[in-house]
Amino acid sequence: MLPPIANNFVAGETPAEALAHTREYNEHGIGVILNLLGEHYDARAEAAADRDAYLQLIEDIAAEDLQACISVKPSQIGLDVDPEYFETNLTAIVEHATLRDVFVWVDMEDHTTTDTTIDAFEPLAREHGTVGLCLQANLQRTREDLERLVDVPGKLRLVKGAYDEPADISYSRKERVNAEYRELLRYAFEHRESGVAVGSHDPAMIEHAQELHERHGTDFEIQMLMGVRESAQIDLAEDCTVWQYAPYGDRWLSYFYRRVMERKENALFAARAVLGRS
């Protein structure tokens, strides 16, 4: 059972709890991106189990006609086992989701997985158009990746990036990452008619995206994590398309720890909750 504080960042341990969370936020006009927690499996059985769990989750979303989609991590469905096995599992998920009219996001992990992830995503997106990919502004290569993918159907989620990458291939200073993120947003809005996802909690970046939308007319959506600025998510949903990234599953402890430690305000929020003042 999830402790009360973890409930702020994780939508339960079971699919039923995750779907209940989805129904609740759909009532606020917010779509939910469901991610089954798990990553870096080195055994086919683990990857196959999560692949099958996603296939069932797609059925459940479609059966209730929820405003929901799924997001998978490459290392969760076989990338650490074998790249071909990962591509086979991703293809199975995307093809099944396409039949059920459910969108699939492919998360981006650290830089060692970038090429394989993009190579698997691109042909599926061009064939189906019901799949999206995350790109990280803190990687120096991302401008070229965005140029490569800018005309690909589906969606592209732009984030600042959370992985601690080597200095020779990444930007580490906050100001530099912010500048790169703004430039990537500008390029995406200028060259796409739709399918831009702004994965940020930063009010300045959201405002920048709204200005770019007014200038170029590009359809976009805002994506935020469960448990972070949730009142802002509800407010933004009155005028914008908002999706909440909501993880679930029994592997919640390491995820919860990362969410609390990566941002000072999250740590303070957790401390207040533990002390009974939240």
N, C-alpha and C positions, 0 to 999 in steps of 0.2 A: 504494500500500500504506500502511496506517495505521502510523505510528510506534508503538512499544510503549506510550508514555505515553497516547496518545489512545485506545488499546484499553480503557482504564479507563472511558471516558465514552461511547464510540461502539461499536455492535455490528457493526462491519465496514462495508465499502463496498458489498457486494452483498446482494441478498435471501437468497441461500443462507447467507451468514455470519450475517445477522440471524436466520434461522430456526434455525440451529445454536445461537445464543445463547439463543433461546427454549426450545429443547429442554432445554438445560442448566439453566435456571432453573425450568422446569416440574418438574424432578426435585426441586427444593427446595420445591415447593408454591407457587411464585410465578408469577403470570400476567405476561405481558409485553405492554406497549402499544408497538407498533412505529410509529415516525414516520420517514418518508423525509425527510431533510434538504433544505430548500429553502423559500424565502419571497420575497415581494415581486417576483414575476414581472410584467413589463409586456408580455409577448407571449403570445398565445393558444397558440402552439405549445409553449412551456415548461409552461404550466398543463395543457394536454391530455396532455403526456407524463407528468407526475406523476399526473394522474388515471388514466391507463391503467396506470401502475405500481401504483397502489393497487388497481385492479380485479384485476390479476394476483396481488398479494399476498394479497388476500382468497381467491382460489382456492387458493393454496398453503397458507394457514392451515387452510382447510376440508378440504383433501385429507388433511392429517396430523392433523386433529382436535386441534390444539394449544390450550392455554390461552393464547390470544393475541387481541388486537384491534388496531385501527389508530387513529392520531390524525393529523388533517390540519389544516394551517394555512389559514385563508381566503385569505391572499395568495398561497399556494402553488398554489391551484386556481382562480385567476382574479379575486379581489376587486379587485386593482389594475388589472385590464384592464377589467372591467365587472361591477357587482354582479349583474346577471342571469346573466352567464356563470358567475360563482361559484356562484350558486344552482343552475343547471343541472348543473354538475359535481358539486356536493355531493349533489344528489338522485340522480344516477346512481350515485355511490359508495354511498350509504345503501341504495338499493333493491337493488343487487347484493349488498351485505353482508347485508341482511335475508334474501334467498333462501338464502344460505350459512350463516346463523346466526352471523355474525361482527359484533361490536359496533364501532361507530364513535364515536370522540371527536372533537369539534370544539374545537381550541385557541382561546384568546382572545388576540388581539394587542393593540396599543395602543388607547387610548380612541377613536380616530377610526373604528375598525372595529366598535365594540361594538354599535351599533344594527343594522347590517346583518347581523352574525353572529347575534344573537338572533332577528331576524326570519326568517332562513333556518332556524335550528335548530327553533324552536317548532312549526311545522306538520309538519315531518318527524318530530319526537319524538311528537307527538300521533297521527300516522298509524301509525308503525312501532314506537315504543317501544324501538328498538335503537340509539339515538344519545344521546350525552352532551355536555354543554357545560361549559366552564371559566368560573368567575367569580372575580374578583380583589378581595380585601378592601381593597386600598389605594385603590380608586376610591370616591368618596363616593356614587355612584349605585347601588352594588351591592346595598344593602339593598332598594331598590325593585325592582331586577331579580330578586332572589331571591324577593320576594313575588309577582312576576308569574309566575315559573316554578315555584314550589314544588309545584304540583299537576300539572305536566307529566310524562308518563311518561318512562322512560329514567333517566338519571343526571345529577347535577350535581357537578362537581368544584370544591371550594373551595380556593383557593390565596391566599397573601398578596399575590402580584403582584411581577413583576420589572421592569416597564417604568418608566422615569423620566418620570412624568406631570406635567403642569402643576400648580402648587401650588393653584390655585383649584378644582380638581376632584378632588384626591387627598389622601391622608394620607401624610406623609413621615416622621414620627417613628416609630421602631420600636415604642415602647410603644403608640402610637395604633393602628397597624396590627394589632398583636397583640390589642388589646382588641376591635377590629372583627372580627377573624377568629374570636375566641371567640364573639362574639355571633351571627355568621352561622352558625357551627356549631350553636349552641343553637337558633336558629330552624329550621334545616333538620331537625335531629333531632326537634324537637317537631312538625313539620308533615308529615313524610314517613315512610312505613313502610319504605322501602328506597331504594336509589339515591343514597346520599350517599357521595361520595368525598373523603377527607381528603388533599389534596395537600400534604403537609408533611413535613419531616425533623425538626421541632421536637418533642422528646420530651414537652414540656409540652402541646402541642396534641394529640398522639396520646393522651396520658393523659386529656385533657379529652374527647376523642371517645369513648374507652372508657367513661368515666363516664356520658356522655350516652346511650350505647347501653344500659348497664345500667338507666338511669332510664326510657328511653322504648321500648326494644326495637327501635329502628330498625336495619335491616341496613345495614352500611357497609363500605367498603374503604379501605385505606391505600395511597396511591400515592407512590412515591419515584423519584428519578432514578437511572438507571444510574450507578454510580461514586461514589455518595454514601451513606454509612452502610450498605453492603451487608451487613455482618455483622448489623446490626440488622434489616434486611429479612428475613434468614433466620430470625432468632430470633422476630420478630413473626409470621411465617407459621405458626408452630406453633400459634398461638391465634387469629389474625386472618386475614382475607382481604387479601392483599398483592399489589399490581401494581407492576411496575417499568416506568417510561417509558424506552424504549431507542431512541435515534435511530440511523439508519444511512444510508449513502450517501456519495458522493464529495465532497459539500459539507460536510465535517466540520470544516474548519479554523476557521471563524468560530464555530461552535457550541462547539468545544473551548476556544477562547479565552475565550468568555463564561463557561463553567463554571468555568474556572480563576480568572478575575478576580473573579467575583461573590462568592466566599466565601474568607476568609483560609485556612481549613483546606484548601480545594481547592488553593490556590496552594502551600501548604506541602507537600501531598501530591505535587504535580507536581514541585516542586523536589527532593524526596527521590528521586523516580523518575529524574529526569535525572541525579542524582548517584550513582545505582545503589544507593540505600539503602532502597528501598521493597519 
